[in-house]
Amino acid sequence: MPSLFTLLGSKEIGAADVAHLIGEVLSVSLPVRESSFKGGEYFFSRDSGGMEISVERHVRDEEGEYAEAEFSDYQTLVYINYGNSDVEQRIAAISGLRLLRSETV
């Protein structure tokens, strides 16, 4: 079965609010975590099937580069790894989120 990797973003909504909205839509918890690699606090969930959702502030790294340079005007990024089209569609339907990239491998 192919795996779906999806990137969504928001220009207006902060990471904590996006994580809360995703949690409501999917009935999951995205607890806060800490990582200097991810720019400080981020929100993460992994389900029993291996699907991962990470909601992160889009900040510059120590070299001044954005992780997703082509989307530097987005303040919040949502990474969905090993997802499915149903989850992608439900999250993409959240007002203020935009589908930025999706790949099937």
C-alpha positions as CSV (number, residue, x, y, z in Angstrom):
1,M,0.0,0.0,0.0
2,P,1.4,3.4,-0.9
3,S,2.3,5.9,1.8
4,L,1.1,9.5,1.7
5,F,3.3,12.4,2.8
6,T,1.6,15.7,3.1
7,L,2.5,19.3,4.0
8,L,0.0,21.9,4.9
9,G,0.5,25.4,6.1
10,S,-1.2,28.5,7.6
11,K,-0.2,32.1,7.2
12,E,-2.6,33.3,9.9
13,I,-3.0,30.6,12.6
14,G,-0.4,29.7,15.2
15,A,0.9,26.2,15.8
16,A,-0.9,25.7,19.1
17,D,-4.3,26.7,17.6
18,V,-3.7,24.5,14.5
19,A,-2.8,21.5,16.7
20,H,-6.0,22.1,18.7
21,L,-8.2,22.3,15.5
22,I,-6.6,19.1,14.1
23,G,-7.2,17.4,17.4
24,E,-10.9,18.3,17.3
25,V,-11.3,17.2,13.6
26,L,-9.6,13.9,14.1
27,S,-10.4,13.3,17.8
28,V,-6.8,12.9,18.7
29,S,-4.4,14.5,21.1
30,L,-1.3,16.4,19.8
31,P,0.7,17.0,23.0
32,V,3.4,19.7,23.0
33,R,7.0,18.6,22.7
34,E,10.3,20.4,22.7
35,S,13.1,20.3,20.1
36,S,15.7,22.8,19.2
37,F,15.9,21.2,15.7
38,K,12.2,22.1,15.2
39,G,12.5,25.6,16.6
40,G,11.3,24.9,20.1
41,E,7.8,23.7,20.9
42,Y,5.9,21.6,18.4
43,F,2.9,19.3,18.6
44,F,3.0,15.6,17.7
45,S,0.8,12.6,17.4
46,R,1.5,9.1,16.2
47,D,-1.4,6.6,15.9
48,S,-1.3,2.8,16.2
49,G,-1.1,2.5,12.4
50,G,2.1,4.6,12.2
51,M,0.6,7.8,10.9
52,E,2.4,10.9,12.2
53,I,1.2,14.4,12.5
54,S,3.6,17.2,13.4
55,V,2.5,20.8,13.8
56,E,5.4,23.2,13.9
57,R,6.2,26.9,13.9
58,H,8.0,27.8,10.7
59,V,11.1,29.5,11.9
60,R,14.6,30.1,10.6
61,D,17.3,27.6,11.6
62,E,20.7,28.7,13.1
63,E,21.9,29.4,9.5
64,G,19.0,31.7,8.8
65,E,17.2,29.2,6.5
66,Y,13.7,28.0,6.5
67,A,12.9,24.3,6.5
68,E,10.5,24.9,3.7
69,A,12.0,27.9,1.9
70,E,9.4,28.1,-0.8
71,F,6.8,28.6,1.9
72,S,8.6,31.2,4.0
73,D,5.5,33.3,4.4
74,Y,3.7,30.5,6.3
75,Q,4.0,30.8,10.1
76,T,2.8,27.2,10.8
77,L,3.5,24.0,9.0
78,V,1.7,20.6,9.4
79,Y,3.6,17.5,8.3
80,I,1.5,14.3,7.9
81,N,3.6,11.2,7.3
82,Y,2.1,7.8,6.4
83,G,-1.3,9.3,6.3
84,N,-4.3,8.6,4.0
85,S,-6.5,10.7,1.8
86,D,-9.3,10.8,4.3
87,V,-7.1,12.3,7.0
88,E,-5.6,14.8,4.5
89,Q,-9.0,15.9,3.3
90,R,-10.3,16.4,6.8
91,I,-7.3,18.5,7.9
92,A,-7.2,20.4,4.6
93,A,-10.9,21.4,5.2
94,I,-9.9,23.4,8.3
95,S,-10.3,27.1,7.5
96,G,-7.0,28.8,7.3
97,L,-5.0,25.8,6.3
98,R,-3.7,25.3,2.8
99,L,-2.4,22.1,1.1
100,L,1.2,22.9,0.1
101,R,2.5,19.6,-1.1
102,S,1.5,15.9,-1.2
103,E,3.5,12.9,-2.3
104,T,2.6,9.2,-2.6
105,V,5.5,6.8,-2.4
